[in-house]
Amino acid sequence: MTDTSRRQRRAARAEGQLDTAAFLKVADRFIDLANRQNQRVRATDLHLAFLFASARYSAHVANVVLEVSDHEAFVKDMTVRYQEMLRQHLADPSLSGPARA
């Protein structure tokens, strides 16, 4: 690892950009929140609440931050990204639970 790349990563972090490790830490915070909420809320309800919140926040980012003019193209891109992430996680053996009868 070079000093230049280290400096670039630090500068990017200072500007609020996430490298892979920081990205995963942020995602883990949401997962931790879901796990805590799951003590009081059914997983099926909780998962829909998280999907709703994600869609709401994504719409905010699209409209306010990115100023997306083609909403359908944005929806298509986000849908493809979600499908890829979901497929990766569904294939993750560490997320498998006991078989249900």
N, CA, C and O atoms as a Tinker XYZ file with bonds, in Angstrom:
   404  protein
     1  N      0.856000   -1.177000    0.000000    73     2
     2  CA     0.000000    0.000000    0.000000    64     1     3
     3  C      0.900000    1.238000    0.000000    63     2     4     5
     4  O      1.820000    1.348000    0.810000    81     3
     5  N      0.627000    2.148000   -0.901000    73     3     6
     6  CA     1.456000    3.345000   -1.006000    64     5     7
     7  C      0.893000    4.458000   -0.142000    63     6     8     9
     8  O     -0.287000    4.469000    0.207000    81     7
     9  N      1.776000    5.397000    0.192000    73     7    10
    10  CA     1.335000    6.559000    0.964000    64     9    11
    11  C      0.304000    7.366000    0.187000    63    10    12    13
    12  O     -0.618000    7.935000    0.771000    81    11
    13  N      0.465000    7.414000   -1.156000    73    11    14
    14  CA    -0.476000    8.173000   -1.979000    64    13    15
    15  C     -1.877000    7.591000   -1.869000    63    14    16    17
    16  O     -2.840000    8.331000   -1.666000    81    15
    17  N     -2.003000    6.281000   -2.001000    73    15    18
    18  CA    -3.339000    5.684000   -1.923000    64    17    19
    19  C     -3.920000    5.841000   -0.522000    63    18    20    21
    20  O     -5.126000    6.036000   -0.366000    81    19
    21  N     -3.072000    5.757000    0.487000    73    19    22
    22  CA    -3.535000    5.969000    1.865000    64    21    23
    23  C     -4.033000    7.399000    2.031000    63    22    24    25
    24  O     -5.079000    7.629000    2.639000    81    23
    25  N     -3.286000    8.359000    1.494000    73    23    26
    26  CA    -3.699000    9.762000    1.566000    64    25    27
    27  C     -4.999000    9.989000    0.805000    63    26    28    29
    28  O     -5.873000   10.727000    1.262000    81    27
    29  N     -5.122000    9.360000   -0.344000    73    27    30
    30  CA    -6.348000    9.505000   -1.136000    64    29    31
    31  C     -7.554000    8.951000   -0.379000    63    30    32    33
    32  O     -8.624000    9.560000   -0.379000    81    31
    33  N     -7.381000    7.798000    0.264000    73    31    34
    34  CA    -8.488000    7.215000    1.032000    64    33    35
    35  C     -8.866000    8.106000    2.208000    63    34    36    37
    36  O    -10.050000    8.301000    2.486000    81    35
    37  N     -7.874000    8.643000    2.893000    73    35    38
    38  CA    -8.162000    9.542000    4.021000    64    37    39
    39  C     -8.878000   10.804000    3.552000    63    38    40    41
    40  O     -9.819000   11.266000    4.197000    81    39
    41  N     -8.431000   11.356000    2.430000    73    39    42
    42  CA    -9.082000   12.557000    1.890000    64    41    43
    43  C    -10.517000   12.243000    1.482000    63    42    44    45
    44  O    -11.423000   13.040000    1.727000    81    43
    45  N    -10.722000   11.096000    0.867000    73    43    46
    46  CA   -12.076000   10.702000    0.464000    64    45    47
    47  C    -12.965000   10.537000    1.692000    63    46    48    49
    48  O    -14.116000   10.974000    1.692000    81    47
    49  N    -12.431000    9.905000    2.739000    73    47    50
    50  CA   -13.196000    9.728000    3.982000    64    49    51
    51  C    -13.549000   11.073000    4.596000    63    50    52    53
    52  O    -14.657000   11.260000    5.098000    81    51
    53  N    -12.603000   12.013000    4.555000    73    51    54
    54  CA   -12.852000   13.341000    5.122000    64    53    55
    55  C    -13.976000   14.053000    4.375000    63    54    56    57
    56  O    -14.666000   14.896000    4.948000    81    55
    57  N    -14.163000   13.714000    3.092000    73    55    58
    58  CA   -15.239000   14.308000    2.297000    64    57    59
    59  C    -16.543000   13.524000    2.427000    63    58    60    61
    60  O    -17.532000   13.847000    1.770000    81    59
    61  N    -16.544000   12.498000    3.270000    73    59    62
    62  CA   -17.760000   11.721000    3.481000    64    61    63
    63  C    -17.935000   10.550000    2.543000    63    62    64    65
    64  O    -18.990000    9.915000    2.543000    81    63
    65  N    -16.930000   10.246000    1.743000    73    63    66
    66  CA   -17.004000    9.091000    0.849000    64    65    67
    67  C    -16.645000    7.832000    1.629000    63    66    68    69
    68  O    -15.791000    7.861000    2.515000    81    67
    69  N    -17.298000    6.738000    1.296000    73    67    70
    70  CA   -17.070000    5.485000    2.006000    64    69    71
    71  C    -16.210000    4.539000    1.183000    63    70    72    73
    72  O    -16.496000    4.279000    0.014000    81    71
    73  N    -15.146000    4.024000    1.810000    73    71    74
    74  CA   -14.434000    2.924000    1.177000    64    73    75
    75  C    -15.185000    1.639000    1.541000    63    74    76    77
    76  O    -16.193000    1.699000    2.246000    81    75
    77  N    -14.720000    0.504000    1.082000    73    75    78
    78  CA   -15.445000   -0.748000    1.299000    64    77    79
    79  C    -15.647000   -1.041000    2.779000    63    78    80    81
    80  O    -16.748000   -1.407000    3.189000    81    79
    81  N    -14.608000   -0.886000    3.581000    73    79    82
    82  CA   -14.721000   -1.188000    5.014000    64    81    83
    83  C    -15.729000   -0.266000    5.691000    63    82    84    85
    84  O    -16.548000   -0.722000    6.488000    81    83
    85  N    -15.673000    1.018000    5.381000    73    83    86
    86  CA   -16.608000    1.971000    5.987000    64    85    87
    87  C    -18.030000    1.714000    5.501000    63    86    88    89
    88  O    -18.981000    1.830000    6.274000    81    87
    89  N    -18.180000    1.366000    4.228000    73    87    90
    90  CA   -19.497000    1.034000    3.669000    64    89    91
    91  C    -20.115000   -0.134000    4.432000    63    90    92    93
    92  O    -21.284000   -0.086000    4.814000    81    91
    93  N    -19.327000   -1.177000    4.651000    73    91    94
    94  CA   -19.832000   -2.354000    5.365000    64    93    95
    95  C    -20.166000   -2.034000    6.820000    63    94    96    97
    96  O    -21.113000   -2.596000    7.370000    81    95
    97  N    -19.406000   -1.142000    7.447000    73    95    98
    98  CA   -19.721000   -0.737000    8.824000    64    97    99
    99  C    -21.061000   -0.017000    8.890000    63    98   100   101
   100  O    -21.849000   -0.251000    9.807000    81    99
   101  N    -21.323000    0.855000    7.926000    73    99   102
   102  CA   -22.612000    1.555000    7.889000    64   101   103
   103  C    -23.736000    0.546000    7.678000    63   102   104   105
   104  O    -24.755000    0.600000    8.366000    81   103
   105  N    -23.558000   -0.367000    6.739000    73   103   106
   106  CA   -24.577000   -1.395000    6.490000    64   105   107
   107  C    -24.805000   -2.240000    7.744000    63   106   108   109
   108  O    -25.944000   -2.571000    8.072000    81   107
   109  N    -23.726000   -2.587000    8.440000    73   107   110
   110  CA   -23.851000   -3.383000    9.671000    64   109   111
   111  C    -24.661000   -2.657000   10.738000    63   110   112   113
   112  O    -25.354000   -3.301000   11.526000    81   111
   113  N    -24.585000   -1.338000   10.779000    73   111   114
   114  CA   -25.382000   -0.578000   11.753000    64   113   115
   115  C    -26.873000   -0.742000   11.474000    63   114   116   117
   116  O    -27.671000   -0.863000   12.403000    81   115
   117  N    -27.247000   -0.747000   10.201000    73   115   118
   118  CA   -28.652000   -0.969000    9.852000    64   117   119
   119  C    -29.081000   -2.391000   10.204000    63   118   120   121
   120  O    -30.192000   -2.609000   10.688000    81   119
   121  N    -28.205000   -3.349000    9.959000    73   119   122
   122  CA   -28.515000   -4.736000   10.312000    64   121   123
   123  C    -28.655000   -4.876000   11.820000    63   122   124   125
   124  O    -29.559000   -5.566000   12.292000    81   123
   125  N    -27.780000   -4.235000   12.584000    73   123   126
   126  CA   -27.887000   -4.263000   14.048000    64   125   127
   127  C    -29.209000   -3.659000   14.509000    63   126   128   129
   128  O    -29.861000   -4.196000   15.403000    81   127
   129  N    -29.604000   -2.544000   13.901000    73   127   130
   130  CA   -30.884000   -1.926000   14.240000    64   129   131
   131  C    -32.028000   -2.890000   13.947000    63   130   132   133
   132  O    -32.944000   -3.035000   14.757000    81   131
   133  N    -31.976000   -3.546000   12.798000    73   131   134
   134  CA   -33.022000   -4.515000   12.449000    64   133   135
   135  C    -33.064000   -5.648000   13.467000    63   134   136   137
   136  O    -34.144000   -6.065000   13.884000    81   135
   137  N    -31.919000   -6.141000   13.864000    73   135   138
   138  CA   -31.882000   -7.232000   14.844000    64   137   139
   139  C    -32.455000   -6.801000   16.187000    63   138   140   141
   140  O    -33.133000   -7.588000   16.847000    81   139
   141  N    -32.193000   -5.567000   16.600000    73   139   142
   142  CA   -32.768000   -5.073000   17.861000    64   141   143
   143  C    -34.279000   -4.913000   17.736000    63   142   144   145
   144  O    -35.022000   -5.296000   18.639000    81   143
   145  N    -34.733000   -4.349000   16.623000    73   143   146
   146  CA   -36.169000   -4.169000   16.410000    64   145   147
   147  C    -36.890000   -5.510000   16.327000    63   146   148   149
   148  O    -38.054000   -5.621000   16.712000    81   147
   149  N    -36.196000   -6.522000   15.825000    73   147   150
   150  CA   -36.796000   -7.841000   15.655000    64   149   151
   151  C    -37.138000   -8.498000   16.991000    63   150   152   153
   152  O    -37.841000   -9.507000   17.023000    81   151
   153  N    -36.650000   -7.937000   18.081000    73   151   154
   154  CA   -37.036000   -8.450000   19.401000    64   153   155
   155  C    -38.482000   -8.091000   19.711000    63   154   156   157
   156  O    -39.121000   -8.753000   20.528000    81   155
   157  N    -39.009000   -7.039000   19.060000    73   155   158
   158  CA   -40.380000   -6.586000   19.311000    64   157   159
   159  C    -41.276000   -6.640000   18.076000    63   158   160   161
   160  O    -42.501000   -6.642000   18.194000    81   159
   161  N    -40.672000   -6.685000   16.905000    73   159   162
   162  CA   -41.427000   -6.623000   15.654000    64   161   163
   163  C    -41.142000   -7.894000   14.849000    63   162   164   165
   164  O    -39.998000   -8.338000   14.752000    81   163
   165  N    -42.197000   -8.466000   14.277000    73   163   166
   166  CA   -42.010000   -9.671000   13.462000    64   165   167
   167  C    -41.083000   -9.374000   12.291000    63   166   168   169
   168  O    -41.131000   -8.292000   11.707000    81   167
   169  N    -40.248000  -10.336000   11.956000    73   167   170
   170  CA   -39.272000  -10.158000   10.876000    64   169   171
   171  C    -39.948000   -9.806000    9.554000    63   170   172   173
   172  O    -39.423000   -8.995000    8.791000    81   171
   173  N    -41.101000  -10.404000    9.274000    73   171   174
   174  CA   -41.785000  -10.125000    8.007000    64   173   175
   175  C    -42.271000   -8.678000    7.947000    63   174   176   177
   176  O    -42.200000   -8.048000    6.892000    81   175
   177  N    -42.762000   -8.147000    9.061000    73   175   178
   178  CA   -43.175000   -6.737000    9.102000    64   177   179
   179  C    -41.958000   -5.814000    9.052000    63   178   180   181
   180  O    -41.962000   -4.795000    8.362000    81   179
   181  N    -40.939000   -6.184000    9.781000    73   179   182
   182  CA   -39.723000   -5.382000    9.854000    64   181   183
   183  C    -39.056000   -5.267000    8.486000    63   182   184   185
   184  O    -38.605000   -4.192000    8.090000    81   183
   185  N    -39.002000   -6.374000    7.784000    73   183   186
   186  CA   -38.347000   -6.359000    6.477000    64   185   187
   187  C    -39.093000   -5.437000    5.512000    63   186   188   189
   188  O    -38.463000   -4.746000    4.712000    81   187
   189  N    -40.425000   -5.418000    5.576000    73   187   190
   190  CA   -41.188000   -4.501000    4.720000    64   189   191
   191  C    -40.991000   -3.046000    5.140000    63   190   192   193
   192  O    -40.951000   -2.154000    4.292000    81   191
   193  N    -40.870000   -2.806000    6.439000    73   191   194
   194  CA   -40.608000   -1.444000    6.916000    64   193   195
   195  C    -39.248000   -0.949000    6.419000    63   194   196   197
   196  O    -39.112000    0.210000    6.027000    81   195
   197  N    -38.247000   -1.825000    6.435000    73   195   198
   198  CA   -36.927000   -1.443000    5.938000    64   197   199
   199  C    -36.961000   -1.196000    4.431000    63   198   200   201
   200  O    -36.317000   -0.268000    3.943000    81   199
   201  N    -37.707000   -2.020000    3.687000    73   199   202
   202  CA   -37.837000   -1.789000    2.248000    64   201   203
   203  C    -38.506000   -0.443000    1.977000    63   202   204   205
   204  O    -38.077000    0.306000    1.100000    81   203
   205  N    -39.560000   -0.144000    2.736000    73   203   206
   206  CA   -40.258000    1.130000    2.581000    64   205   207
   207  C    -39.311000    2.289000    2.875000    63   206   208   209
   208  O    -39.247000    3.251000    2.110000    81   207
   209  N    -38.579000    2.199000    3.981000    73   207   210
   210  CA   -37.652000    3.266000    4.357000    64   209   211
   211  C    -36.550000    3.428000    3.311000    63   210   212   213
   212  O    -36.162000    4.549000    2.982000    81   211
   213  N    -36.054000    2.321000    2.797000    73   211   214
   214  CA   -35.021000    2.381000    1.771000    64   213   215
   215  C    -35.541000    3.057000    0.505000    63   214   216   217
   216  O    -34.851000    3.881000   -0.095000    81   215
   217  N    -36.756000    2.705000    0.106000    73   215   218
   218  CA   -37.350000    3.328000   -1.079000    64   217   219
   219  C    -37.565000    4.822000   -0.856000    63   218   220   221
   220  O    -37.312000    5.635000   -1.745000    81   219
   221  N    -38.030000    5.172000    0.332000    73   219   222
   222  CA   -38.280000    6.584000    0.646000    64   221   223
   223  C    -36.977000    7.386000    0.618000    63   222   224   225
   224  O    -36.922000    8.467000    0.032000    81   223
   225  N    -35.930000    6.849000    1.254000    73   223   226
   226  CA   -34.658000    7.555000    1.290000    64   225   227
   227  C    -34.033000    7.610000   -0.106000    63   226   228   229
   228  O    -33.441000    8.623000   -0.479000    81   227
   229  N    -34.159000    6.539000   -0.869000    73   227   230
   230  CA   -33.635000    6.527000   -2.237000    64   229   231
   231  C    -34.333000    7.570000   -3.102000    63   230   232   233
   232  O    -33.692000    8.219000   -3.929000    81   231
   233  N    -35.635000    7.737000   -2.919000    73   231   234
   234  CA   -36.370000    8.766000   -3.657000    64   233   235
   235  C    -35.876000   10.159000   -3.271000    63   234   236   237
   236  O    -35.740000   11.033000   -4.127000    81   235
   237  N    -35.611000   10.360000   -1.993000    73   235   238
   238  CA   -35.068000   11.641000   -1.534000    64   237   239
   239  C    -33.714000   11.909000   -2.197000    63   238   240   241
   240  O    -33.483000   12.997000   -2.723000    81   239
   241  N    -32.829000   10.925000   -2.171000    73   239   242
   242  CA   -31.505000   11.097000   -2.775000    64   241   243
   243  C    -31.636000   11.370000   -4.273000    63   242   244   245
   244  O    -30.963000   12.249000   -4.810000    81   243
   245  N    -32.501000   10.617000   -4.940000    73   243   246
   246  CA   -32.687000   10.807000   -6.385000    64   245   247
   247  C    -33.189000   12.210000   -6.698000    63   246   248   249
   248  O    -32.676000   12.869000   -7.603000    81   247
   249  N    -34.189000   12.667000   -5.956000    73   247   250
   250  CA   -34.810000   13.967000   -6.248000    64   249   251
   251  C    -34.010000   15.156000   -5.743000    63   250   252   253
   252  O    -33.884000   16.160000   -6.445000    81   251
   253  N    -33.472000   15.059000   -4.545000    73   251   254
   254  CA   -32.854000   16.219000   -3.901000    64   253   255
   255  C    -31.341000   16.273000   -4.094000    63   254   256   257
   256  O    -30.787000   17.335000   -4.379000    81   255
   257  N    -30.677000   15.139000   -3.939000    73   255   258
   258  CA   -29.218000   15.129000   -3.998000    64   257   259
   259  C    -28.718000   14.973000   -5.436000    63   258   260   261
   260  O    -27.885000   15.750000   -5.901000    81   259
   261  N    -29.231000   13.970000   -6.124000    73   259   262
   262  CA   -28.767000   13.687000   -7.484000    64   261   263
   263  C    -29.529000   14.459000   -8.556000    63   262   264   265
   264  O    -29.065000   14.586000   -9.689000    81   263
   265  N    -30.704000   14.974000   -8.190000    73   263   266
   266  CA   -31.565000   15.689000   -9.131000    64   265   267
   267  C    -31.789000   14.872000  -10.406000    63   266   268   269
   268  O    -31.592000   15.357000  -11.520000    81   267
   269  N    -32.203000   13.626000  -10.210000    73   267   270
   270  CA   -32.451000   12.702000  -11.315000    64   269   271
   271  C    -33.660000   13.180000  -12.112000    63   270   272   273
   272  O    -34.721000   13.443000  -11.546000    81   271
   273  N    -33.494000   13.290000  -13.413000    73   271   274
   274  CA   -34.620000   13.717000  -14.253000    64   273   275
   275  C    -35.394000   12.522000  -14.810000    63   274   276   277
   276  O    -36.601000   12.617000  -15.031000    81   275
   277  N    -34.716000   11.413000  -15.036000    73   275   278
   278  CA   -35.361000   10.216000  -15.575000    64   277   279
   279  C    -35.600000    9.227000  -14.435000    63   278   280   281
   280  O    -34.758000    8.379000  -14.141000    81   279
   281  N    -36.752000    9.353000  -13.808000    73   279   282
   282  CA   -37.066000    8.509000  -12.653000    64   281   283
   283  C    -37.097000    7.031000  -13.010000    63   282   284   285
   284  O    -36.627000    6.200000  -12.233000    81   283
   285  N    -37.636000    6.696000  -14.159000    73   283   286
   286  CA   -37.733000    5.282000  -14.536000    64   285   287
   287  C    -36.360000    4.652000  -14.732000    63   286   288   289
   288  O    -36.163000    3.492000  -14.371000    81   287
   289  N    -35.413000    5.386000  -15.293000    73   287   290
   290  CA   -34.045000    4.868000  -15.446000    64   289   291
   291  C    -33.416000    4.650000  -14.074000    63   290   292   293
   292  O    -32.706000    3.668000  -13.859000    81   291
   293  N    -33.681000    5.569000  -13.146000    73   291   294
   294  CA   -33.161000    5.430000  -11.784000    64   293   295
   295  C    -33.770000    4.203000  -11.114000    63   294   296   297
   296  O    -33.060000    3.422000  -10.481000    81   295
   297  N    -35.079000    4.031000  -11.251000    73   295   298
   298  CA   -35.760000    2.868000  -10.664000    64   297   299
   299  C    -35.180000    1.583000  -11.242000    63   298   300   301
   300  O    -34.933000    0.628000  -10.506000    81   299
   301  N    -34.967000    1.552000  -12.531000    73   299   302
   302  CA   -34.411000    0.355000  -13.170000    64   301   303
   303  C    -33.019000    0.058000  -12.629000    63   302   304   305
   304  O    -32.714000   -1.090000  -12.306000    81   303
   305  N    -32.171000    1.079000  -12.526000    73   303   306
   306  CA   -30.815000    0.898000  -12.004000    64   305   307
   307  C    -30.846000    0.396000  -10.562000    63   306   308   309
   308  O    -30.124000   -0.539000  -10.215000    81   307
   309  N    -31.672000    1.008000   -9.728000    73   307   310
   310  CA   -31.760000    0.583000   -8.331000    64   309   311
   311  C    -32.304000   -0.842000   -8.216000    63   310   312   313
   312  O    -31.866000   -1.611000   -7.360000    81   311
   313  N    -33.249000   -1.187000   -9.074000    73   311   314
   314  CA   -33.826000   -2.529000   -9.058000    64   313   315
   315  C    -32.777000   -3.575000   -9.415000    63   314   316   317
   316  O    -32.689000   -4.620000   -8.770000    81   315
   317  N    -31.987000   -3.291000  -10.440000    73   315   318
   318  CA   -30.922000   -4.217000  -10.836000    64   317   319
   319  C    -29.911000   -4.376000   -9.705000    63   318   320   321
   320  O    -29.483000   -5.489000   -9.401000    81   319
   321  N    -29.532000   -3.266000   -9.086000    73   319   322
   322  CA   -28.571000   -3.336000   -7.976000    64   321   323
   323  C    -29.131000   -4.153000   -6.814000    63   322   324   325
   324  O    -28.421000   -4.974000   -6.234000    81   323
   325  N    -30.404000   -3.930000   -6.473000    73   323   326
   326  CA   -31.028000   -4.669000   -5.379000    64   325   327
   327  C    -31.068000   -6.160000   -5.696000    63   326   328   329
   328  O    -30.760000   -6.985000   -4.836000    81   327
   329  N    -31.443000   -6.508000   -6.917000    73   327   330
   330  CA   -31.499000   -7.916000   -7.296000    64   329   331
   331  C    -30.134000   -8.578000   -7.154000    63   330   332   333
   332  O    -30.039000   -9.701000   -6.659000    81   331
   333  N    -29.085000   -7.898000   -7.579000    73   331   334
   334  CA   -27.734000   -8.452000   -7.468000    64   333   335
   335  C    -27.353000   -8.667000   -6.008000    63   334   336   337
   336  O    -26.828000   -9.720000   -5.645000    81   335
   337  N    -27.619000   -7.661000   -5.171000    73   335   338
   338  CA   -27.284000   -7.787000   -3.748000    64   337   339
   339  C    -28.090000   -8.901000   -3.097000    63   338   340   341
   340  O    -27.547000   -9.693000   -2.327000    81   339
   341  N    -29.383000   -8.968000   -3.402000    73   339   342
   342  CA   -30.240000   -9.988000   -2.810000    64   341   343
   343  C    -29.784000  -11.382000   -3.223000    63   342   344   345
   344  O    -29.725000  -12.283000   -2.386000    81   343
   345  N    -29.464000  -11.570000   -4.483000    73   343   346
   346  CA   -28.980000  -12.882000   -4.942000    64   345   347
   347  C    -27.692000  -13.279000   -4.231000    63   346   348   349
   348  O    -27.529000  -14.435000   -3.841000    81   347
   349  N    -26.778000  -12.331000   -4.060000    73   347   350
   350  CA   -25.523000  -12.624000   -3.356000    64   349   351
   351  C    -25.805000  -13.068000   -1.929000    63   350   352   353
   352  O    -25.224000  -14.044000   -1.455000    81   351
   353  N    -26.690000  -12.361000   -1.247000    73   351   354
   354  CA   -26.978000  -12.698000    0.146000    64   353   355
   355  C    -27.759000  -14.000000    0.268000    63   354   356   357
   356  O    -27.534000  -14.765000    1.205000    81   355
   357  N    -28.672000  -14.264000   -0.661000    73   355   358
   358  CA   -29.414000  -15.528000   -0.629000    64   357   359
   359  C    -28.485000  -16.722000   -0.822000    63   358   360   361
   360  O    -28.748000  -17.803000   -0.295000    81   359
   361  N    -27.410000  -16.536000   -1.566000    73   359   362
   362  CA   -26.446000  -17.612000   -1.803000    64   361   363
   363  C    -25.426000  -17.751000   -0.676000    63   362   364   365
   364  O    -24.623000  -18.684000   -0.686000    81   363
   365  N    -25.446000  -16.848000    0.285000    73   363   366
   366  CA   -24.485000  -16.855000    1.391000    64   365   367
   367  C    -24.858000  -17.949000    2.386000    63   366   368   369
   368  O    -25.905000  -17.861000    3.028000    81   367
   369  N    -24.019000  -18.984000    2.528000    73   367   370
   370  CA   -24.360000  -20.078000    3.444000    64   369   371
   371  C    -24.432000  -19.643000    4.911000    63   370   372   373
   372  O    -25.072000  -20.313000    5.722000    81   371
   373  N    -23.790000  -18.540000    5.253000    73   371   374
   374  CA   -23.845000  -18.090000    6.652000    64   373   375
   375  C    -25.218000  -17.533000    7.015000    63   374   376   377
   376  O    -25.511000  -17.337000    8.195000    81   375
   377  N    -26.063000  -17.276000    6.016000    73   375   378
   378  CA   -27.399000  -16.751000    6.276000    64   377   379
   379  C    -28.464000  -17.839000    6.261000    63   378   380   381
   380  O    -29.655000  -17.549000    6.378000    81   379
   381  N    -28.038000  -19.082000    6.118000    73   379   382
   382  CA   -28.993000  -20.189000    6.098000    64   381   383
   383  C    -29.420000  -20.530000    7.510000    63   382   384   385
   384  O    -28.605000  -20.570000    8.431000    81   383
   385  N    -30.694000  -20.772000    7.665000    73   383   386
   386  CA   -31.220000  -21.182000    8.956000    64   385   387
   387  C    -31.517000  -22.661000    8.941000    63   386   388   389
   388  O    -31.285000  -23.340000    7.941000    81   387
   389  N    -32.027000  -23.161000   10.044000    73   387   390
   390  CA   -32.386000  -24.580000   10.087000    64   389   391
   391  C    -33.535000  -24.863000    9.122000    63   390   392   393
   392  O    -34.381000  -24.003000    8.877000    81   391
   393  N    -33.553000  -26.063000    8.587000    73   391   394
   394  CA   -34.631000  -26.453000    7.672000    64   393   395
   395  C    -35.949000  -26.476000    8.427000    63   394   396   397
   396  O    -36.017000  -26.929000    9.570000    81   395
   397  N    -36.996000  -25.982000    7.772000    73   395   398
   398  CA   -38.322000  -25.965000    8.392000    64   397   399
   399  C    -39.191000  -27.023000    7.736000    63   398   400   401
   400  O    -39.140000  -27.233000    6.524000    81   399
   401  N    -39.986000  -27.680000    8.561000    73   399   402
   402  CA   -40.867000  -28.730000    8.032000    64   401   403
   403  C    -42.126000  -28.140000    7.465000    63   402   404
   404  O    -42.985000  -28.873000    6.975000    81   403
